[in-house]
Amino acid sequence: MTISDLPCQLPAPARTLRLSGSSADEKRAELLAYFSQTWTLYESLFDCLADERAWFNKAIPLRHPLIFYFGHTASFYINKLMAGRYLDQRVDARIEAMMAIGVDEMSWDDLDDNHYDWPTVAEVRDYRGKVNTLVREFIKTMPLELPVSWDSPAWVILMGIEHERIHLETSSVLIRQLPLAWVQSQPNWPICPHARHDRASVPKNTLIAQAGGRVLQGKTDDTYGWDNEYGTQQTELSPFRASKMLVSNAEFYQFIAANGYNDARWWDEEGLGWREFAQATMPTFWVGDSSDPDKLKLRLMTEEVPMPWDWPAEVNQLEAAAFCRWLAEESGKAIQLPCEAEYMLLREQVSSDQPEWDPAPGNINLAYWASSCPVDLFAQGEFFDLVGNAWQWTTTPINGFDGFRVHPLYDDFSVPTFDGKHTLIKGGSWISTGNEALKSSRYAFRRHFFQHAGFRYVVSSHQESMTLNPYETDSMVSQYLDFQYGPGYYGVGNYAETLVDRILPYCHQQEAALDIGCATGRASFALARHFTAVTGMDYSARFIDVALQLTSGEDFRYVVPEEGDLVGYRQVCLKDIGIDSQQAQRIQFVQGDACNLKPQPDRYDLVLAANLIDRLRQPARFLQAIVPMIRQGGVLALSSPYTWLEEFTPKENWIGGIRENGEALTTYQGLQRILRDHFEEIAAPQDVPFVIRETARKFQHTQAQLTLWRKR
């Protein structure tokens, strides 16, 4: 059977819109049609609910009931248009507050036990009707320039459309988990009629060799995208082999028959925890007794059917990984789930993308059925189902590419998933439409999550790292990162770079430098452009850890406060400040106490202590201990706003800002007194301004005094 022989039983959804075009009027009409088609399609899904209980009872404890999702996609438009200041009045403040935020299941046993006074179905339908009218009128009258960009009101509309298409799929999964008596089949949602009910007749999976190579990722196509799709990433892959087909129910049953669910060897710690919690003995959508396979059934969205053994096994990532560990031992091969880059290399065998599909190359984009289908039905290159049928689990935790930035109107779309616990799924399922069906799409779920998702396996040596907490939320660390690497404010240049620029003309020798009190290391990196060796020292291990991570070439992400509970997200990368890996390797970051320095005689041509002396408990002791560490002719550079506070420095240890014998003693005078026996002052004091951001509208503007001293 070929694709051309298959009837397209479902009305094909409109293709994803191009952002560019020759006519704003034509684009407006396309956008209106795309919105209307999405809206109608979404509402038709809820026609599959046959009982009032299906609306108001949770399909699973970790999610809201379906009444929430019915209203949520409509309220999303209003909430985003209000946030973007495109509307000045709400449609229904109660519904828009209650249905604004969904539940992100933080773990398989983190149950949402909240009870809500949900509106009736009739009330939500009425609300949806009002929103539909409002959005249609907005599309007709909004300003529209091409191509559509992030700051365009049309982008907000596309965001709402693609958001609703995501919930089209996730709501279908919830419907699939409702009691069968609460749902009903609909002619617009037909199941695939092709299935093998004899396990012996299912074709055997085989492995196909792939050469590996360089994989470049990052959205470049002219369609709407979510924030995590943009930026760039390059991966070098070694040769590997990949399974020709998705793992079928028949192939997965071998794992069950081998007692795989009960053998702890095949499960990692997270998998064991989920397996015990769920008391799982077979995939969640299988119905019956796994010891009697001939009587097993498969739960679809609205009905149960005799087990289609040649359809993909739909499991969570923990089950898929356990199967791979079992098969690895059975076969003696290094079998595992593919990483995202390996999948993307395979995806190259499907030359087209969703906007050009006619017909769709697989069971995707609602082109054929409202269910999976045989794993050997849709050939794509050497493989089957590289796109469509069921999503494919990977080993890759989702993260942002190099250059990642969030959209200001949806800053929590991706960032909460950048925790090492959300794993990417690729390829789409039968109900993946819109952005989900694009090659550039990147969606991730927790590993215990059930989607219309299966897997293929690879023989590969590639190992993905599981990055945890990639966004630094420690307020002090984040503030220093923003101070040292963030954007400039009010025309004031970067403080660390300015200091280094002013100091360098006085450094006759540039072999070794010490940046003491380096914080997250910006001045150390600036010095590394000029000095052969740089030591960055700070008392705080948190700061040193950040600097070391930057030195390794990794991006570092952090949050900054905006107002109240709202935060922004930023990213630091050395190449963005003009530092290459060779320069970074000149730096040794160490933890150290400026008031208890290890003697290192005649080591440094420059010691920079920026904003340090007024934060030390014994500043005079530091100034005395640093003398022997500086080579003859070397420079000591001190900068400080002289903000003496007893919480940092006992008042008896202040070296200035006090009255001595009734006369004012400034810190500059105190420095002259302490340093005159070993140093000569080589430049007049200079004021160096800096700005520290506290919130989006609160900043500290400070003048530090820079003094320069040469050792005799």
Secondary structure, DSSP 8 states (H G I E B T S, - for coil): --GGGS---S-------BS--S-HHHHHHHHHHHHHHHHHHHHHHGGGB-SHHHHHS-SSTTS--HHHHHHHHHHHHHHHHHHTTS-SS-S-HHHHHHTS------STT-----------HHHHHHHHHHHHHHHHHHHHHS---SS--TTSHHHHHHHHHHHHHHHHHHHHHHHHTS-GGGB---TTS---------GGGS----EEEE--EEEEES--SSB---GGGSSBEEEEE--EEEESS--BHHHHHHHHHTTGGG-GGG--HHHHHHHHHHT-SS-TTEES-TTSGGG-EEE-SS-EEE--TTSB----HHHHHHHHHHHHHHHTS-EE---HHHHHHHHTTS---GGG-SS-SSS-TTSS-SS---TTSSEETTEE-SSSSSEEEEEEE----BT----TT-TTSSGGGTTTTEEEEES--TT--GGGGSTT--EEEETT--SSEE---EE-----------EE--HHHHHHHHHHHS--BTTB--HHHHHHHHHGGG-S--SEEEEET-TTSHHHHHHHTT-SEEEEEES-HHHHHHHHHHHTT--EEEEEEEETTEEEEEEE-GGGGT--HHHHTTEEEEE--TTS----TT-EEEEEEES-GGG-S-HHHHHHHHGGGEEEEEEEEEEE-----TTTS-GGG-SSSEEETTEEE-HHHHHHHHHTTTEEE-S--EEEEEEEEEETTEEEEEEEEEEEEEE-
